[in-house]
């Protein structure tokens, strides 16, 4: 091995190559996780490091023995130090993304160890090529050329992805429902593609990001349901900002949706029916399924509380019947904007 002055660039290069992705994951975890799983992110940054390290070993004539030794030892030290530091800092979101599962830290260190060894092996192989093919350029020129070509490919790919997304547009934004009781903001996108991102910001400043995908990956119209619970617990009055961005983060279109009135229930009727009697409800106008049944076959006395949502967004409401000062068990019922729903209570169950 050579002296410390020769080893210092190796130590700095490996540490920098490992810590920059960690910082990026902490700062941009919400965006990165939309495109890459933790394992894929690890392999991508390790492959990029291998290419840069291979170029540096050749361009700066770095000692191969030093590079091999530190490639084996240093990644584990860096990962251990980074994990300890992030634990002390309170485990930011990027920590959970990068090192949240068992084995993630070891995989990260191992990937960089293999990347470093591959860089040295590749450099050694390239340096021997002129012995077999004298017509080839010098190894340093080949390495720099490969890096330039790789950088150009990344730029061309990013530009083409942005260009393909630039024609997309937000066609409509309307309230909706997901499943049986999840209030949503349904965003319709024309020219949908997998590279697009949707960012929705609530009046309170809460932000939610998701990818826009079509059913078959081709450019088409897609409706993306954004659950209000991702933007705060309940829909609130105010303006919701919707932005459509490309993979590079450039906004290609935007729209707004204003909730004039937050979800607000109003009781419009209370109906009763004895055993064997049918509740007199206009069930066709109700948005929710009646449980227990409103039909005449039910053997118990039932009370139906019919309410209407007079807000501009759907919500889950809880109604409760009080009998002689004792409240019955509350039931959650969803009602969209302007819709009616009912909570039917069988007194024998209470």
DAMO-V644091 format. One record per backbone hydrogen bond with DSSP energy under -0.5 kcal/mol. CO is the residue of the C=O (numbers start at 1). NH is the residue of the N-H. If there is no record, write none. Layout:
# DAMO-V644091
co:nh
CO:NH
CO:NH
This chain:
# DAMO-V644091
co:nh
3:6
3:7
4:8
5:9
6:10
7:11
8:12
9:13
10:14
11:15
12:16
13:17
14:18
15:19
16:20
18:22
19:23
20:24
21:25
22:26
23:27
24:28
25:29
28:31
28:32
29:33
31:34
31:35
32:35
32:36
37:41
38:42
39:43
40:44
41:45
42:46
43:47
44:48
45:49
46:50
47:51
48:52
49:53
50:54
51:55
52:56
53:57
54:58
55:59
56:60
57:62
58:61
63:67
64:68
65:69
66:70
67:71
68:72
69:73
70:74
73:76
73:77
74:78
75:79
76:80
77:81
78:82
79:83
80:84
81:85
82:86
83:87
84:88
85:89
86:91
87:90
92:95
92:96
93:97
94:98
95:99
96:100
101:104
103:107
104:108
105:109
106:110
107:111
108:112
109:113
110:114
111:115
112:116
113:117
114:118
115:119
116:120
117:121
118:122
119:123
120:124
121:125
122:126
123:127
124:128
125:129
126:129
126:130
128:131
128:132
129:132
129:133
133:136
138:142
139:143
140:144
141:145
142:146
143:147
144:148
145:149
146:150
147:151
148:152
149:153
150:154
151:155
152:156
153:157
154:158
155:159
156:160
157:161
158:162
159:163
160:164
161:165
162:166
165:168
169:171
169:190
172:188
174:186
176:184
178:181
178:182
181:183
182:178
183:228
184:176
184:186
185:187
185:226
186:174
186:188
187:189
187:224
188:171
188:172
189:192
189:222
190:169
192:220
193:196
196:212
197:245
198:210
199:243
200:208
201:241
202:205
206:202
208:200
210:198
211:213
220:192
222:189
222:224
223:225
224:187
224:226
225:227
226:185
227:230
228:231
229:232
232:231
238:259
239:241
240:257
241:201
242:255
243:199
243:245
244:252
244:253
245:197
246:249
250:246
253:244
255:242
257:240
257:259
258:260
259:238
261:312
264:310
266:308
269:306
271:304
273:302
274:277
279:281
281:283
282:285
283:286
285:340
289:291
291:344
294:279
295:298
298:276
301:347
302:273
303:305
303:345
304:271
304:306
305:307
305:343
306:268
306:269
307:341
308:266
308:310
309:338
315:317
315:335
317:319
317:333
319:331
321:323
321:328
322:324
323:326
325:327
326:323
331:319
333:317
335:315
336:339
339:309
340:287
341:307
342:344
343:305
343:345
344:346
345:303
345:347
346:349
347:350
